[in-house]
Amino acid sequence: MSPIRNFDAMVTRLLSQASAPVRVAVVCPDDEATVEAVARGLSLGIIACRLYCKAPASLPAALRDYAASCTVVECADADEAARAAVADVRECRADVLMKGLINTDNLLRAVLDKQHGLLPPGGVMSHLTVMQVPGYDKLLFMSDVAVIPFPTAVQRAAMVGYVADACRALGIERPRMALVHCTEKTSPKFPVTLGYADIVARAAAGEWGDVAVAGPMDVKTACDSHSARVKGLTSEVCGHADALIFPDIEAGNVFYKTMTCFAGAETAGVLTGTMAPVVVPSRSDDAGSKFASLALAALTGRR
């Protein structure tokens, strides 16, 4: 399977798969961008939907042409909609959970419920972003820009595994992963770099399968071959990174927002570590980003 290098190719891959549509549970599909993203997936035949709507419930007008692929579930309020959708995903009646016009905290309360939620006992939930950057010749994966403030060693190891799995789901057989920092040397001044050394060793020992993990290194070294050559760094990751693992949410989120605001990057994102992918877009995300997130979840989430 050849690597998927852009968002259009994600859709092409989904269309080429001879399988049933991915079943998406959409919580409160009351905003235009979510409905538009869902309508696009339905029009292509790559998804079918269960829509959890606040009473009185009805199929959004933009989806009526696809009524045969939609089921409307009427709920008393947004919290009940979240619980019902999570239950259906948990019981394998849906493959992907998608947030509509509901507060993220309300949705995550249902996702993280210890008895009825989607996070296995002892599991680590993280956020995975895939970015299409003008001028970079492939998709760029990154973690974590939205969920875990200051990752522990256990959480960072889980992130590496999730990103490696997502890369492989998109056809990257040997993901090249950069552990990002402002320096290329491990130092007690930056304790996170000492943890990076452990991650590199575990990757080399095969803990996450066939991967190349290197760091610490800055983003330019990870993604620009000239910068790596000037610094005398020879890792196969340097200049060719498929994925960036950030030291904390502050660094990751600043990079994410900067790339979308000033570099014209397009993004897709899902929660990982849960029993199924959870699409939790920002309120400001447009329909294109929400559809890309849905496509990413569909590629990584079939059970």
Secondary structure, DSSP 8 states (H G I E B T S, - for coil): -----SHHHHHHHHHHS-S--EEEEEE---SHHHHHHHHHHHHHTSEEEEEEEESS----GGGGGGGGGEEEEEESSHHHHHHHHHHHHHTTS-SEEEE-SS-HHHHHHHHT-TTTSSS-TT---EEEEEEE-TT-SS-EEEE-SSS-SS--HHHHHHHHHHHHHHHHHTT-SS-EEEEE-S-SS-BTTBHHHHHHHHHHHHHHTTTTSS-EEEEEE-HHHHH-HHHHHHHT---TTTT--SEEE-SSHHHHHHHHHHHHHHS--EEEEEEESSSS-EE---TT--HHHHHHHHHHHHHHH--
